[in-house]
Amino acid sequence: MNKPAKQNQITIKINGKDNSFYEDSAEKEIIDIEAGEEAETAATIENQLESFDWNLPEEQNEGNDGHFSLSKKNTSPVIFSASDKRKRKATIIKAPLIAVVCAILLGTCFGYAVLKMVTSTDRKAVPVAAPAVESRPVAAAPEVVLPSINSFMVQGGVFSSEQAARKVQEKLTDSSVPVEVLRLDNRFYIFLGMADSLEKAKSLAGYYKLKKVDAFWKEITVSGKGTGSEDDKKVLGDMLALYQELAKNSAALLLGTEAKAEVKTAAAKINSLKPKANSAHAKELNDMRGNLKASADLIEKYQSSSESTMLELSQEQLLFFLKNYQALLSKE
């Protein structure tokens, strides 16, 4: 019995269908696909080229039956479609566009941050002006009337004109008698000294009569319309108290009686008197303070030298004090 001729078989999968082809070893006859099926298959392949599954053949060793077949190498087919092409094309376009947008955003953020830093630095460097505060004038301290002074005087004469009084003053000065002219009630008085009472003033007038000087006793009031601050008023009050003390001591020593007050204590009080530098009466107050200090110093010199001239000069400084005080009260 003759053996069938050995044939080679080739299997191709088209559209999910297996198609086998045989080649006869003797006649090498090729089995073709029918014309209608071939035309249909070609049309299908052309229309669905993008979705065609390419299954690469894997060569197999010839088996016992001498057939070769193509089989899948991977379970997942590789598909290339038109939508994939459009996606790849869009990706190619989007990539540089995204990079440009990101660069713009980063540049904008960086520029804003730098601008913020610069503006904040400028604000710190420029000082902000404080709001204007409406200035209100400070109310001046109210003025007070300065106190008047009462004194018991030794009078050397009274005149209707200042010129006549000045002539007598010159004569008494040449006789080494303390003297000062004061205007009271439109009259000009010549005063030689003072005491702490009218009785003491009368006794002191007798002292000057012994020197052949006409002398009388009189109580006077030195007053005026002068005003000043509360500080001025206080300083004047302290000065008037020291004036009365020095007049009492100097008169007592001239009359031969012992002074009761300690002169050094009075001098210490005078040194503590310090008128305000901004006072409107600073000059007058300082001059009066100087008169009190000179009177106290002369009394102290008398205590060490026993010269009565020191006491007369001490009284003269008190007369100067009254003259300055009268000028202060007359000041407007």
Secondary structure as GFF3:
##gff-version 3
##sequence-region A 1 332
A	DSSP	beta_strand	7	14	.	.	.	ID=ss1
A	DSSP	beta_strand	17	24	.	.	.	ID=ss2
A	DSSP	alpha_helix	35	47	.	.	.	ID=ss3
A	DSSP	three_ten_helix	49	51	.	.	.	ID=ss4
A	DSSP	beta_strand	68	69	.	.	.	ID=ss5
A	DSSP	alpha_helix	82	125	.	.	.	ID=ss6
A	DSSP	beta_strand	144	145	.	.	.	ID=ss7
A	DSSP	beta_strand	149	159	.	.	.	ID=ss8
A	DSSP	alpha_helix	162	174	.	.	.	ID=ss9
A	DSSP	beta_strand	180	184	.	.	.	ID=ss10
A	DSSP	beta_strand	187	195	.	.	.	ID=ss11
A	DSSP	alpha_helix	198	209	.	.	.	ID=ss12
A	DSSP	beta_strand	216	222	.	.	.	ID=ss13
A	DSSP	beta_strand	227	228	.	.	.	ID=ss14
A	DSSP	alpha_helix	230	254	.	.	.	ID=ss15
A	DSSP	alpha_helix	263	272	.	.	.	ID=ss16
A	DSSP	alpha_helix	282	305	.	.	.	ID=ss17
A	DSSP	alpha_helix	308	330	.	.	.	ID=ss18
###
